[in-house]
């Protein structure tokens, strides 16, 4: 199905508006967090500052003196001005029908772990809020490309400066993606989590198996989300590869998904009462004793890792509590955040 010029123009309004909003949020982060350096982002942000001019700078209204302005004329669906597009936006919302899932979510009846936690945006936010904005800017830049270059015609030719600018912005995004490992970690972790939760999640709740039900009720998304601060891309990628190959060969069992969940949760899944809750659910689901034993082995390793981490953290605290940084405050740049590791 084709797109009219009005549809493409309207889409560009929304796309550019979203990009600029994320850029403004980046600027606010730099104001709020003095330890973050902005120098690597200046060129990127300056390019985004030029988007509205590249889009609207060639607009002409030679008949204004006869027909009036868009702000004073009747607004219909095809009104492609900032005023007309915004008015239509609010009016369309009134008549838009919401899905059963959207209605339930608004009432707080449903929780989707992939909305804000295990989606790529949410995972990147856990690593560094700047990264989530960069990812969203890139995603919306692809929408600009879709609306702008859908056809080689007068519409796209008239916005050549916008086309060049969006290419430059995408090139800057590539630089960030290439430099920061966190983007790859978020992508691979997101893909692994989709396989662990199951392909019907978050829909058809009455058909969720024991794995999905347990992870959902135990808020397992918190364990997985925090891998963005201390997880290993290599370990995550290896587990994802195992899950992916099993899924492709139709051998992705509940046991494999649970093993991956426990391994990814690591030391954060260490409470005895949580294990007992899982064990009871598995017995009720008629899991084999040998399979439960294999999961318990992973759980015991998680407990040992937790105890080691707690001991190391305590020792580190005792060593550093009288250091100059503890007394006078942390004035050092957080290298982990700056490096994106």
HUHUCOR-V257357 format. One line per field, one symbol per residue. psi: psi as a letter, one per 30 degrees, with the letter a starting at -180 (. if undefined). burial: # if it has 24 or more other C-alpha atoms within 12 Angstrom, else .. A space follows every 10 residues. Layout:
BEGIN
psi=???
burial=???
END
This chain:
BEGIN
psi=klkleeeeee eeeeeeeeee eeeeeeeeee eejffkkfef feeeeeeeff eeefeffgkk ifgefefllf fflkkaegjh leeeeeeeee eeeefkkkle eeeeeefgfk kjfgifegle eeeeeeejfe eeeeeeeeef eeeeeeeege kjaeeeefhe eeeeeeeeee eeeeeeeeej feeeeeeeee eeeeeeflff kglhefgkae eeeeeefghf feeeeffffg lkeeeeeeee eeeeeeeegh gjleeeeeee eeeeebffif keeeeeeeee eeeeghkkee eeeeeeeeee eeeeeeeeee eeeeeeeeef fgleeeeflj gkkjeeeefg .
burial=....#..### ########## .##..##... .....#.... #..##.#### ##.##..... .........# ........## ##.###.... .......... .......... .###..#### ########## ########## ########## ....##..#. .######### .##..##..# ########## ########.. ##......## ######...# ########## ###..##.## .###...... .######### ########## ....#..##. .#........ .#..##.### .##....... .......... .......... ......##.# #
END
